[in-house]
């Protein structure tokens, strides 16, 4: 046993570290990411893949948005007299069971022109009896909101609304289904909001019910859950799906399910909701996992314009639960989900309704963390002690057996009992113990470096050094002009960071973030030029020629940002401030070689293209972007998607250049990201044509919904200035920077 004690000790330490993560004392982001992947894989593998015919989705699709002469209804929003007609058709002609709108009607409908007539009636035609008489006669037929409200009255119609983190309030909320006293003074910790965008009071008061459609977005940007209770003030509000089911069964009360522990006195855990004969399980955040039936279109879809035209057979909708929502990309109701990267929000609600009716909502029980802790502890200690004593073949067999048993048990509970238990920590424990045991004793003996390694070893990655060592003729320290790509990085706010740390901590921080960034540059065949305090300068295309130098430089910049983001939790654990860097990349002809003096030389690059790259790095602060590249880099970096940021004159240059932001490889971008790029390009073109209002409208829309708010805010402020100070007909659309 003594000869195995080192490996056993390493195994026990590994198990202890993972147990600290399970008990939420030491976060390990990799395990959390793996848990998401495992859950999504498990969900996709066990989805029934069947069509639920109880629910029909009437989609506001592209066909519905074309102009009336082409068979559609025109741009959304539509006049509400058309929606009133839709309700009449659904209930009187199709005899549907319930209608739910996954749409908010927060603004009054002014499409009829009644508001204009009302202003005239209180203004210049105030004392004109014929006008007043005519206005009184036409008012009922032009008040579309009242017509829509009248069509809802007395019918099972559910409206949708959304909560907001900001304190803005618009419209009228429905009555809360629960309040703080319903939880005996101990309300659960659920999603809490400060504002909302709800429906007009006249519409809300006419509807039978209403529910929110706020999804829960997990840390990786995927929608897997929906809050079953959302808190606003002292009230708790139900989602659209729950409101539909309650209305379908006579609106029974919502009762919280609170578990009491006989082991721990005073313990209470919110475990779910009871609605009549239905039970809706929730997790620790009061949210329910969406029981996806399958990929997109697991329910019958019908174009809304076809229903209005009466071309959908009655049997398709008779006695059905009807959900009305947007699926057209331009209406921005598409979500990233485990089953599809672009998934209609209305179908998420449909899956929840189906899951409540079938009682098939996955449930993460309160005992899940304890079960995970026990499983990691038992399997970890077993393997930590047993594996060191086994031969490699038997150790592999034992590891695979334990791993398959853990996965099979977890998958069976999920598929047959709808119980969700964490699995990632167990998998990581098993595989880590196996790898540590197999790798024990492994070491690398260092070799003497060749002369070429001495010349380039501190600048370029190992594989480049080896190629140069194999063919020294390719290596040259003499100055020459080449087409190359150069990269600059700089830490934002470094002066403030350095003032807050003692010299030793600052030195440690610099080493811990410069090392992985250097490794990224090496990975993408780059050459380190120099470290300048908190800055890195690197280039591609020397000492070895690289035909893909622009692409490799851009890919390195993208990965540097991702790597830095992954370092932040470790920095926070050491009470270090967060680190953000700007990256500037430019391509062009530059001089490369050994330059300096007889006392000291450096292998470096010089030239106008190098200076421009440095200026581009400085511009990242102005636009709030992580990376900015020049137009030559954009043209040469194949396979990368860019969006044009601006046309500028940097300090020291009279000629304007276009600047771009790389967003990722072509196959990595989602449809919403591509739509965002397209909308910004439209705004940019309108801005350069001095169409200030049209450009500003698109920028405001982007600023409300997109990740890059500083970029859009910068242009909005610039438009405000240029609107007041027009640049003139000869303006080339470029902005001149006076500072570096």
Protein Blocks (a to p, Z undefined) as FASTA:
>chain_A
ZZmmmmmmmmmmmmmmmmmmmnomaccfklmmmmmmmmmmmmmmmpgoiacfkbccdddd
fklmmcfknopabjadddfklmmmmmmmmmmmnopabdcdfbdcfbccfknommmmmmmm
mmmmmmgmklmmmmmmmmmmmmmmlmmmmmmgopacdddddddfblcdedjddddfbdfk
lnnopacdddddfbdcdddfklmmmpmbdcddddcddfkopafbdcfbdcehjbccddfk
lmmmmmmnopaacdddddddfklghiacdfbdcehjbccdddfkopacdddfbdehiacc
ddfklmmnopacfklmgopacddddfbfklopaccdfkbcbdcfklmmmmmmmmmmnopa
ccddfklmmmmmmmmmmmmmmmmmmmmmpcfklmmmmmmmmmmmmmmmmmmmmmmnopac
dfklmmmmmmmmmmmmmmgoiacddddddfklmmmmmmmcfklmmmmmmmmmlpcfbdcd
ddddddddddehklmmmmmpcfklmmmmmmmmmmmmmmmmmmnopacfbdehjaccddeh
iabdcfklmmmmmmmmmmmmmmmmmmmmmmmmnopacdddddddddddddeddeddfkbc
cdddedjklmmmmmmmmmmmmnopabdcdfklmmmmghiacddfbdcddehiabdcdddd
dfbdfklpcfklmmmmmmmmmmmmmmmnopaklmmmmmmmmmmmmmblmlmmmmmmmmmm
mmmmcgbjklghiacdfbZZ
